[in-house]
Amino acid sequence: MLETWLTRELRIEVPILGAPMGGRAGGELTGEVSKAGGLGLLGAARYATPQWVAEEAAVARRIGGRFGVGLMTWALDDDDTLLDAALAENPVLVSLSFGDPAAYVPRVHAAGIPVVSQVNTLDDLRVAEAAGVDLVIAQGGEAGGHTGQIGTLPLLQELLDATDLPVVAAGGIGTGRGLAAVIAAGAEGALIGTALLASPETIGPGYARERVVEAGSADTVYTSVFDQARSQPWPSRWGGRAIANGFTEAWHGVDGSEETLAEAYDPSDPDLGVVYAGEAVGLVHSARPAGEVVRQIAADAERLLRRFA
């Protein structure tokens, strides 16, 4: 019931991609997702280094064998070093998202690697198609971290009707019910991130995992204040969905300078540091190993799809 284009073409057991979450998805998390039958993607954020990519790819390879790498296209426009570092590790899949990937797709294809792009609007889809990507991810506004503002279900339906490319869904998918729903709608699988954020294999501060377990689905905010506080030059069209805390209560929607926000921000303080997470955070009730989460989502989805077949 879970055989799709994604499982056939990427030679994986279940149609689940582990989101390339910057600052969270290192080699251990990525490897465990792949070991469980999906495909984990390293989150090579703008501040990552080629050395980091090489070291974390080695960890992912040791644990899960195969893996992908996720890159931010707008950051490559200033420095494409991380793309070279990613290709050197021979990943199964490269994600080029948040910007026009046209300048980079030929290099990835020349290495024999397929390209996926997360898209947030129909216009984004057209850009990705023109660039020659192999599949797209319909990333809805429920997703954690940087995302668009259209809900996953409306966006997924729109994209499925508008393209012949394989479409994967992302945003708000944290259980087998979510995976079954998007496959039933026509998606080839799901990209999951928030459901993995409490797993012990994530990197980042320990309090982030605790906040994810404690938060409910109504406890997130879509904001750019954390980018401003950390001088992260994300294009203005992409805000980030994070768990609300004292910092967002004080500064979200307030006209504060980057200097003021930087002084107020403290990554070591759970009430002032950023924990990016999506609305599926309300579905995360404990700190479970990533492989267990992936296997449970897949098993539950298959059971539901068989029930309604």
N, C-alpha and C positions, 0 to 999 in steps of 0.2 A: 504493500500500500504506500510505501514511502519511496518508491523508485521514481525519480524525476530526472529531468535533464541534468540537474546539478549532481546527482549521485552518479549518473552514467558518465558525464564528461570529465568530472574531477576525480572519478574513481574513489568515492567515499561511500560509507555505509548508510548514513542518514543525511537528509537535506538540511543540515544546520551548519552555518558559518559562525565562528566566534568573532565578534566585532573587534576591529583593530583600535581598541581604546587607548589613546595616548596617556601615558602615566599609569596605566593599569594592566594592559595586555602585554606582558613580557613573555619570555620563552617558556616558562613553566605553565602558565595559563594556556598559551597557544598550543603547547604540546599535549596537554591533557585533553583539550577539546578534540584534537586530531586522534588521540589514542582512543577516545570514546566513540569514534566513527564519523565525526564531523570533520570540519577543516578549520583550524584556528588560524587567526591572522595576527601577526605582530603589529602593535600600534607604534609606528615610527613617526612620532610627532615632530614638529618643527625643531624642537630643542634636542632631539636625539642626535647621536653621532654615528658615523660609520662603524666605529669600534663597538658601540652598543648593538647595532644591527647584527654584526658578526657574532658577538658573544651570545645574544639572545636567540639568534637563529640556531646556533649550535645546541643550545639547551632544548629548543623546540624539536629539533631533529632527533636528539637523543631520546626524548620522551615519546614523541608521536610519529616520528618519521617524516611526514609530509606537513607542510605549512604554507601559509600565504603571508604577504606583507601589505599593510595599508599605509598609504602616503597621502599627504595633503597637497593637492595640486597647486593651490595658490602659493604655498611655500616653496615648491620646486621652481616656480617662476623666478625666484630670487637666487636659489642655490639648488641645483639638481644632484648634488653629491649623494644624497640618500638614495636616489633611484639607482645610481651605479652600485652602491653598497648592497641594496636589495637584490638586484639582478645577479650579483656575484654569489649569492647564496642559493641560487636556483630554486626559487619558490614555485609552488604549484599554481599560484594565483597572485596577481598584483592588483591592489585596489588603488585607483587614482580618482579621488573625490574632492569636491569643493573647489571647483574651477574647471576650466576647459582643458581636457587631457590630450588634445590633438597633437601637441608638440612631443608627447612622450609615448603615446601608444605604439608608434612604429618601432621604437627601441625595445619595448617589452615584447612585441610580437617577433622581432628579429631574434630574440632569445628563446622563442618557442613557448612563450608563457601567455595565457589568456589574461585579459584585462576586464575588471569590473569597475563600475562607477556608481556611487550612491547619488541619487537624484532626488530633488525635493519639489520639483514642478515639472509641468509638461515642457516648458522651455528648456529646462536642464536635460530632459530626455533627448530633445532634438540636438543639443550640443554634443551629448555623449554618442548618439548615433552617427553624427557627422564625423566624429573623431575615430570611429571604427572600433568601439569597445565590443566585447563579446557577450556581455550580460550587464544588466543594471539592477540596482537595489532601490526599491521604492521606500525611501526613508521618511516616515511620517513624523509629525511634530511631537508625538508622544515619546520619541526616542530620547535617550540620555545623551549628554554632551552636545556638540554642535549639530544643529539640524535646522530644518525649515519650519513652516508654520501650518502646512496642510496636514490633516489627520491621515494616519496610515491607510485606513480603509477607503476613503475617497480617492486618495492618491493612487493606491494600488489598482482600483477599478479603472481609473482614467488611463493609467499607463498600459494596463493589459489590453485595453481597447485601442491603444494608439501605436503599438509597436509589435514587430515580429521577434524582437530580441527576447531571450529568456529574462524573466523578472523574478527577483527575490524580494521578500517583504522584510521591513525592519521598523521597529517602533511599537512598543506595547506588547510584544510577544514574550511571555515569560513562562508559559506552561504548554502542555500538550494541546490544550484547547486552542490556544493561539496558533500553533503550528498547523493543526488540522484545519482551522478556519481559513488560513491564507492559501493552503494547498487546495482546499475545496474551491476557493475562488479562482484558482488558476495560476498561482505563484509556484515557482519551482522549489521553494524552500524558504527558510527564514535566516536572517542574521540576528543573533541574540547578543546582548551586552549586559544590560542591567541585571538579568537573571544570574549572571556569573559574578557580580561585583562583591558579593559577600564570601566568595570562595577563598580558601586560604592561599590559593596559588596566585592571586592578584598581587601586583606590586603597589607600592604607595603606603600611606600612613595607616596604621592599624585601626584608627578611629573611623576611617572611611567604611570599613566593613561593618562596624557597629552601627553607624548611622544608617546604612542601607537596611539592615535588619529591623531597626527601630522605626523607619519611615513608612508612612502610608502613601497610597497613590495620589492623594491630594496635597502632599507635602513637597512638591517640586515647584520651581519657578524658572521661567524662560528669561534669561538675562544676559547682558554683556559685561556686567560689573566686574566679574572675575578676570576677564580678558584685559580690561582697562587697568585693574590693580596690578596685574602681572606683566603689563606691557606686551601682551600677545596681539599682534596686528591682524587679527581675523577680519576679513571683509565684513562690512556692517550688515550685510543681508543674513548672516548666520549668527544667531545668538546661541547660547548654550543652556540646556536644561539641567538644573542642579537641584540638590536637596536644599530647601530654604533653611537659613540659619540667621544668626544675629547680624552677619555681614549684609545679607540681602535685605533684611528688614530695615537696616540703617541706610543702605545705599542704592538699592534697586529703585529706579525711577527718579533718583535725585541727581541733580546736575553737579556732580563732584569732579574735580580735576583728577588726572591720572596720578599726580603727586599725592593728593589727599587720599585717594583710594589705596595707593601703594603703602602709605604710612599706616593705614587702618588694617590692612590685610596681614594675616599671620597664618601661614600654612600649617603650623604646628598646633593651632588651636581649633578644636572641632567646631566652635561657634563662629570662627572667622575664616577658616580655610574652605576650599572648594571641594565638594564631592559631587561630581557630575553623575546623574542617574535619571532614568526615564520614569514614566508613569507606571511602568510595570514593577517599580520598587515595592509597591504594596503586595506583590505576589511573593516576595522574598522574605521568608520567616525564620531562616536559620543559616548558619555558615556551613554550607555543604560543599564537598569537593566538586570541582568543575565537571569532571567526568561523570559523576553521579547525576548532576543536573542535566547534562546533555542526554544521557541514556534515559532518564525519566521522562523528559520532554518527548523524545522520540517514541518511547514505548506507549505513552499515553495518547499521543497523536495517532499512532497506528491503530490502537484499540478503538478510538473514536471513528476513524475513517472506515474501519471494517464494519462497525456497528451501523453506519449509514450507507454502506456501499449498496 
